[in-house]
Amino acid sequence: MMCFSVISYLQDKKMIRRNKTKEIRIGNRVIGGTNPILVQSMTNTYTGNIGKTMRQIRKLIRADCEIVRVAVPDIESCKAIALFKKKVHIPIIADIHFDYRLAVRAIEEGADKIRINPGNIGKKANIKKIVVKAKNAGIPLRIGVNAGSLEKELCRKYGGPVPDALVESTLRNVEIVESFGFHDIVISIKSSSVLDTIDATIKVARVMDYPIHLGITESGPIASGTIKSAAGISVLLHRGIGDTIRVSLTGDPVSEVVVGYGILQSLNLRVHGPDIISCPTCGRMEVDIAPIVKKVEQRTSNLCENIKIAIMGCIVNGPGEARIADIGIACGKGAAILFKKGKIVKKVSEKEMLKTFLDEIDTLVEKSPRKQRKDNKKSRK
Ligand code: SF4
């Protein structure tokens, strides 16, 4: 039988081997290669409403969003980009559909990257105008193929936006952009079908080394969208595919960032705060742990450090989980055993449990050489 410390060691060290993709600079960030997988989101305000969009971008930055995309449906939205660029430090991506002139103008206004769906930009000559402008500005283009806006002729050929149609669209559009001598490319292939997205993205990743942005498009409201996104994005990440991610949810985009980091952290690909391990509770539960979990979650939400905190309802799995966490409690009748770094520290009564546990977490974090709070980090931005 394997001892707990060995299991813990293996859990900590397990890493996903990532595909080696080309490095691409987006503003002050670099993606691809061995660079961290970045978390993106997209504002859902009208971009031309500068005040509202700026407030949302700031909220996203506070949540640690690393790249933000804004929809650019008109000239007012293009102009807004120049103002955002003066006030925020994270890269701003302009999302363009249909009109190449908006892409050209967005580049002039300082966009750090342009996302186009060449399928709806139309003539090659118009795509060329965007490519030439991006090349001169030294910014990348994302070729974002989406099942909802696939070229009609490919839909007819394949009988719908199936994975092979998405792959052909991607390869064809990359070829068009490359034919203008442009290789500063990021790719995304998205469908609201998890399986189609996985299938198409794997096929494209086999034949190209451009960085890939992952997401399940139009995945739905917060709960079901989180599930779909986690399922699809995780399968691809586990195969080593993906250089940036966006979790598309209907609702506050801050949730997209929270879920995005959650996915990356659960696969050991990024560290973004504590990992709370708590049991689902059942009829054996000796102490109601739900309020304790809630309080611990609130108290530790601003920590950057990836400490493992276990809160367990009874002795069945409690001592085992609490022992392999950095800090944990395993509840028994009216009391709990507190563990730190695999060792029993003390027994506490149910009454003292919450306060003692929170104090011990604080002490653990204070002693850590890596301690960093997100609010400190924010003040530097
Ligand atoms: S640890 Fe105990 S209370 Fe929690 S789910 Fe398992 S058996 Fe139930």
Residues whose N, C-alpha, C, O or C-beta is under 5 A from the ligand:
A	BS01	SF4	C279 P280 T281 C282 R284 M285 M312 G313 C314 I315 V316 N317 G318
